[in-house]
Amino acid sequence: MNGDTIIDGVKVWLVCVMGYVNVVTEDANSMKIVINDGSDCIDATIWKDIHNEVFQECNSSNNTFVRIIGELREENTSKTLQVHHVTRLNDWNELSYHLMDIVYVHIENKSNN
């Protein structure tokens, strides 16, 4: 990645994002999706040949709340995700847990710096 992403003094490259799948576009080799978490949107790419089960899950997830784990990359001066895993949200408690985890990691990073 050209410009490293630093949060709380820590280099970030693998992230977990939860949000709505807003846009799904597909070509022969990949699927591009736009994830909206309520604060901003981020583009994500899923390669068909590598992650077939991930691809199928996202293909049927338009306007669905999902959890995505992926590698943060910089592409044409904007941040994108290279998707490794995606699941639909089964329980809204998963979102609450995600938000608590974010707060916990923030406090840990701040106390270690």
Residue frames as a rotation matrix with the C-alpha (Angstrom) as fourth column:
MET 1
0.590 0.807 0.000 0.00
0.807 -0.590 0.000 0.00
0.000 0.000 -1.000 0.00
ASN 2
-0.006 -0.615 0.789 1.44
0.577 -0.646 -0.499 3.36
0.817 0.452 0.359 -1.00
GLY 3
-0.380 -0.041 0.924 0.14
-0.553 -0.790 -0.263 5.52
0.741 -0.611 0.278 1.86
ASP 4
-0.720 0.071 -0.691 -0.07
0.471 0.781 -0.410 3.56
0.510 -0.620 -0.596 5.08
THR 5
0.272 0.850 0.451 -3.18
-0.125 -0.433 0.893 4.03
0.954 -0.299 -0.011 7.18
ILE 6
-0.780 -0.543 -0.313 -2.30
0.302 0.112 -0.947 4.92
0.549 -0.833 0.077 10.77
ILE 7
0.344 0.881 0.326 -4.97
-0.135 -0.297 0.945 4.90
0.929 -0.369 0.017 13.49
ASP 8
0.960 0.017 0.281 -4.04
-0.279 -0.069 0.958 5.66
0.036 -0.997 -0.062 17.10
GLY 9
0.221 -0.974 0.056 -0.38
-0.926 -0.192 0.324 5.31
-0.305 -0.124 -0.944 16.13
VAL 10
-0.194 -0.216 0.957 -0.83
-0.072 0.976 0.206 1.79
-0.978 -0.029 -0.205 14.74
LYS 11
-0.744 -0.096 -0.661 -0.43
-0.659 -0.054 0.750 0.78
-0.108 0.994 -0.023 11.09
VAL 12
0.004 0.858 0.513 -3.75
-0.357 0.480 -0.801 -0.71
-0.934 -0.180 0.308 9.93
TRP 13
-0.736 -0.240 -0.633 -4.01
-0.672 0.154 0.724 -3.15
-0.076 0.958 -0.275 7.03
LEU 14
-0.735 0.561 -0.381 -6.58
0.370 0.803 0.467 -5.84
0.568 0.202 -0.798 7.95
VAL 15
-0.844 0.473 0.253 -9.98
-0.534 -0.690 -0.489 -4.45
-0.057 -0.547 0.835 8.95
CYS 16
-0.631 0.775 0.039 -13.50
0.770 0.632 -0.085 -5.53
-0.090 -0.024 -0.996 9.79
VAL 17
-0.921 0.380 -0.088 -16.25
-0.389 -0.902 0.186 -3.32
-0.008 0.206 0.979 8.35
MET 18
-0.522 0.839 0.154 -19.99
0.742 0.536 -0.404 -3.62
-0.421 -0.097 -0.902 8.90
GLY 19
-0.599 0.371 -0.709 -22.49
-0.409 -0.903 -0.127 -1.84
-0.688 0.214 0.694 6.70
TYR 20
0.481 0.846 0.230 -25.06
-0.064 0.296 -0.953 -2.03
-0.874 0.444 0.197 3.94
VAL 21
-0.597 -0.526 0.606 -24.13
0.577 0.243 0.780 -3.29
-0.558 0.815 0.158 0.49
ASN 22
0.013 0.602 -0.799 -25.28
-0.189 -0.783 -0.593 -0.39
-0.982 0.159 0.103 -1.70
VAL 23
0.509 0.057 -0.859 -23.94
-0.844 -0.162 -0.511 -1.15
-0.168 0.985 -0.034 -5.16
VAL 24
0.115 -0.473 0.874 -22.94
0.045 0.881 0.471 -4.44
-0.992 -0.015 0.123 -6.76
THR 25
0.602 -0.020 -0.798 -21.22
-0.786 -0.190 -0.588 -4.46
-0.140 0.982 -0.130 -10.15
GLU 26
0.415 -0.349 0.840 -19.84
0.005 0.924 0.381 -7.59
-0.910 -0.154 0.386 -11.69
ASP 27
0.308 -0.326 -0.894 -17.41
-0.951 -0.139 -0.277 -8.39
-0.034 0.935 -0.352 -14.50
ALA 28
0.547 -0.048 -0.835 -15.76
-0.368 0.883 -0.292 -11.60
0.752 0.467 0.466 -15.73
ASN 29
-0.186 -0.795 -0.578 -13.19
0.291 0.517 -0.805 -11.82
0.938 -0.318 0.135 -12.94
SER 30
-0.903 -0.238 -0.358 -14.45
0.411 -0.233 -0.881 -9.81
0.127 -0.943 0.309 -9.99
MET 31
0.293 0.953 0.080 -17.27
0.790 -0.289 0.541 -8.10
0.538 -0.095 -0.837 -8.20
LYS 32
-0.834 -0.442 0.332 -17.09
0.211 -0.810 -0.548 -4.52
0.510 -0.387 0.768 -6.95
ILE 33
0.224 0.901 -0.371 -19.33
0.843 0.012 0.539 -3.57
0.490 -0.433 -0.757 -4.06
VAL 34
-0.448 -0.254 0.857 -19.85
-0.174 -0.915 -0.363 -0.34
0.877 -0.312 0.366 -2.14
ILE 35
-0.140 0.318 -0.938 -20.27
0.888 0.459 0.023 -0.66
0.438 -0.830 -0.346 1.62
ASN 36
-0.150 0.196 0.969 -22.02
-0.232 -0.960 0.158 2.12
0.961 -0.201 0.189 3.56
ASP 37
-0.485 -0.103 -0.868 -21.53
0.719 0.517 -0.463 2.01
0.497 -0.850 -0.177 7.33
GLY 38
0.551 0.783 -0.288 -23.56
0.825 -0.462 0.325 5.16
0.121 -0.416 -0.901 8.01
SER 39
0.447 -0.460 -0.767 -20.53
0.212 -0.779 0.590 7.43
-0.869 -0.427 -0.250 8.28
ASP 40
-0.104 -0.503 -0.858 -18.99
-0.844 -0.412 0.343 6.91
-0.526 0.760 -0.382 4.84
CYS 41
0.935 0.354 0.037 -18.74
-0.264 0.760 -0.593 4.49
-0.238 0.545 0.804 1.93
ILE 42
-0.168 -0.985 0.028 -15.84
-0.682 0.136 0.719 2.29
-0.712 0.101 -0.695 0.85
ASP 43
0.478 0.213 -0.852 -15.32
-0.831 0.425 -0.359 0.31
0.286 0.879 0.380 -2.35
ALA 44
-0.006 -0.448 0.894 -14.52
-0.574 0.733 0.364 -3.38
-0.819 -0.511 -0.261 -1.99
THR 45
0.050 -0.081 -0.995 -13.36
-0.950 0.304 -0.073 -5.96
0.308 0.949 -0.061 -4.53
ILE 46
0.244 0.048 0.969 -13.99
-0.434 0.899 0.065 -9.71
-0.868 -0.436 0.240 -4.50
TRP 47
-0.486 -0.473 -0.735 -12.16
-0.873 0.218 0.437 -11.93
-0.046 0.854 -0.519 -6.99
LYS 48
0.517 0.826 -0.225 -14.33
-0.846 0.533 0.014 -14.75
0.132 0.183 0.974 -8.39
ASP 49
0.372 -0.372 -0.850 -11.68
-0.252 0.841 -0.479 -17.42
0.894 0.392 0.219 -8.81
ILE 50
-0.684 -0.729 0.002 -10.23
-0.160 0.147 -0.976 -17.12
0.712 -0.668 -0.217 -5.31
HIS 51
-0.926 0.349 0.145 -13.29
-0.171 -0.046 -0.984 -16.62
-0.337 -0.936 0.103 -3.12
ASN 52
-0.755 0.646 -0.107 -16.24
0.071 0.243 0.967 -18.34
0.651 0.723 -0.230 -4.76
GLU 53
-0.152 0.734 -0.662 -18.32
0.941 0.312 0.131 -18.70
0.302 -0.603 -0.738 -1.55
VAL 54
-0.478 -0.079 -0.875 -17.59
0.484 -0.855 -0.187 -15.08
-0.733 -0.513 0.447 -0.62
PHE 55
-0.985 0.076 -0.157 -18.57
-0.173 -0.530 0.830 -14.02
-0.020 0.844 0.535 -4.12
GLN 56
-0.499 0.848 -0.179 -21.90
0.478 0.442 0.759 -15.87
0.723 0.293 -0.626 -3.95
GLU 57
-0.156 0.416 -0.896 -22.72
0.963 -0.137 -0.232 -14.35
-0.219 -0.899 -0.379 -0.53
CYS 58
-0.615 -0.142 -0.776 -22.10
0.144 -0.987 0.067 -10.79
-0.775 -0.071 0.628 -1.76
ASN 59
-0.970 0.235 0.059 -23.87
0.038 -0.093 0.995 -11.34
0.239 0.968 0.081 -5.06
SER 60
-0.166 0.967 -0.191 -27.13
0.616 0.253 0.746 -11.93
0.770 0.006 -0.638 -3.19
SER 61
-0.198 -0.026 -0.980 -26.54
0.966 -0.172 -0.191 -9.26
-0.164 -0.985 0.059 -0.53
ASN 62
-0.684 -0.050 0.727 -27.53
0.342 -0.903 0.259 -5.98
0.644 0.426 0.635 -2.23
ASN 63
-0.083 0.592 0.802 -29.15
-0.559 -0.694 0.454 -3.69
0.825 -0.411 0.388 0.39
THR 64
0.752 0.227 -0.619 -28.25
0.302 0.716 0.629 -6.22
0.586 -0.660 0.470 3.08
PHE 65
0.644 -0.544 0.538 -26.24
-0.762 -0.516 0.390 -5.50
0.066 -0.661 -0.747 6.23
VAL 66
0.786 -0.440 -0.434 -22.94
0.241 0.865 -0.440 -7.43
0.569 0.241 0.786 6.09
ARG 67
0.682 -0.730 0.057 -19.66
-0.299 -0.207 0.931 -7.91
-0.668 -0.652 -0.360 7.95
ILE 68
0.886 -0.461 -0.053 -16.60
0.069 0.244 -0.967 -7.80
0.458 0.853 0.248 5.73
ILE 69
0.561 -0.827 -0.038 -13.05
0.041 -0.018 0.999 -8.67
-0.827 -0.562 0.024 6.67
GLY 70
0.835 -0.240 0.496 -10.51
0.529 0.102 -0.842 -7.45
0.152 0.965 0.212 4.19
GLU 71
-0.139 -0.971 -0.194 -7.18
0.927 -0.196 0.319 -5.92
-0.348 -0.135 0.928 3.40
LEU 72
0.728 0.350 -0.590 -7.12
0.236 -0.935 -0.264 -2.14
-0.644 0.053 -0.763 3.27
ARG 73
-0.199 -0.769 0.607 -5.46
0.925 0.056 0.375 -0.85
-0.322 0.636 0.701 0.12
GLU 74
0.010 0.137 -0.991 -4.97
-0.120 -0.983 -0.137 2.46
-0.993 0.120 0.007 -1.62
GLU 75
-0.296 0.008 0.955 -6.16
0.878 0.396 0.269 2.60
-0.376 0.918 -0.124 -5.22
ASN 76
-0.208 0.153 0.966 -6.09
0.673 -0.694 0.255 5.85
0.709 0.704 0.041 -7.23
THR 77
-0.805 -0.308 0.507 -5.66
-0.114 -0.758 -0.642 7.89
0.582 -0.575 0.575 -4.01
SER 78
0.112 0.847 0.519 -8.73
-0.902 -0.133 0.411 6.37
0.417 -0.514 0.749 -2.34
LYS 79
-0.665 -0.316 0.677 -8.99
-0.653 0.686 -0.320 3.56
-0.363 -0.655 -0.663 0.20
THR 80
0.176 0.690 -0.702 -10.44
-0.805 0.512 0.300 0.24
0.567 0.512 0.645 -0.97
LEU 81
0.096 -0.090 0.991 -10.91
-0.754 0.644 0.131 -3.21
-0.650 -0.760 -0.006 0.53
GLN 82
-0.430 -0.195 -0.882 -9.69
-0.671 0.722 0.168 -6.50
0.604 0.664 -0.441 -0.90
VAL 83
0.374 0.749 0.547 -12.35
-0.922 0.237 0.306 -8.81
0.100 -0.619 0.779 0.56
HIS 84
-0.771 -0.602 -0.208 -11.27
-0.542 0.792 -0.281 -12.03
0.334 -0.104 -0.937 2.30
HIS 85
-0.776 0.551 -0.306 -14.51
0.626 0.732 -0.269 -12.92
0.076 -0.400 -0.913 4.08
VAL 86
-0.732 0.627 0.266 -18.10
-0.590 -0.779 0.213 -11.67
0.340 -0.001 0.940 4.07
THR 87
-0.742 0.600 -0.300 -21.19
0.659 0.735 -0.159 -12.74
0.125 -0.316 -0.941 6.01
ARG 88
-0.084 0.812 0.578 -24.68
0.074 -0.573 0.816 -11.41
0.994 0.111 -0.012 6.37
LEU 89
-0.802 -0.099 0.589 -25.59
-0.537 -0.312 -0.784 -10.00
0.261 -0.945 0.197 9.76
ASN 90
-0.480 0.613 -0.627 -27.74
0.361 0.790 0.496 -12.61
0.799 0.012 -0.601 11.52
ASP 91
0.354 0.499 -0.791 -28.31
0.924 -0.057 0.378 -10.75
0.143 -0.865 -0.481 14.79
TRP 92
0.641 -0.074 0.764 -28.17
0.077 -0.984 -0.159 -7.02
0.763 0.161 -0.626 15.57
ASN 93
0.928 -0.373 0.027 -26.14
-0.038 -0.021 0.999 -7.91
-0.372 -0.928 -0.034 18.67
GLU 94
0.326 -0.832 0.449 -23.25
0.931 0.365 0.000 -8.53
-0.163 0.418 0.894 16.25
LEU 95
0.269 -0.176 0.947 -23.30
0.417 -0.865 -0.279 -4.81
0.868 0.470 -0.160 15.45
SER 96
0.905 0.082 0.418 -23.28
-0.322 -0.512 0.797 -3.90
0.279 -0.855 -0.437 19.14
TYR 97
0.722 -0.682 0.113 -20.34
0.436 0.576 0.691 -6.25
-0.537 -0.450 0.714 19.71
HIS 98
0.224 -0.629 0.745 -18.50
0.914 -0.129 -0.384 -4.74
0.337 0.767 0.546 16.73
LEU 99
0.502 0.027 0.864 -18.94
-0.012 -0.999 0.039 -1.21
0.865 -0.030 -0.501 18.11
MET 100
0.949 -0.182 0.259 -17.74
-0.267 -0.020 0.964 -2.27
-0.170 -0.983 -0.067 21.58
ASP 101
0.540 -0.785 0.303 -14.74
0.770 0.606 0.199 -3.97
-0.340 0.126 0.932 20.01
ILE 102
0.294 -0.390 0.873 -13.86
0.586 -0.648 -0.486 -0.74
0.755 0.654 0.038 18.18
VAL 103
0.743 0.026 0.668 -13.95
-0.418 -0.762 0.494 1.21
0.522 -0.647 -0.556 21.46
TYR 104
0.892 -0.413 0.182 -11.86
0.089 0.557 0.826 -1.46
-0.442 -0.721 0.533 23.22
VAL 105
0.353 -0.797 0.490 -9.16
0.935 0.291 -0.200 -1.49
0.017 0.529 0.848 20.53
HIS 106
0.418 -0.146 0.896 -9.07
0.202 -0.947 -0.249 2.33
0.886 0.285 -0.367 20.49
ILE 107
0.870 -0.062 0.488 -8.54
-0.475 -0.368 0.799 2.47
0.130 -0.928 -0.350 24.28
GLU 108
0.742 -0.626 0.241 -5.87
0.444 0.728 0.523 -0.26
-0.503 -0.281 0.818 24.13
ASN 109
0.293 -0.641 0.709 -3.99
0.863 -0.141 -0.485 1.50
0.411 0.754 0.512 21.34
LYS 110
0.547 -0.039 0.836 -4.15
-0.128 -0.991 0.038 4.86
0.828 -0.128 -0.547 23.11
SER 111
0.914 -0.179 0.363 -2.90
-0.366 0.016 0.930 3.41
-0.172 -0.984 -0.050 26.40
ASN 112
0.598 -0.722 0.348 0.03
0.658 0.690 0.301 1.65
-0.458 0.048 0.888 24.67
ASN 113
0.256 -0.495 0.830 1.23
0.757 -0.432 -0.491 4.80
0.602 0.754 0.264 22.86
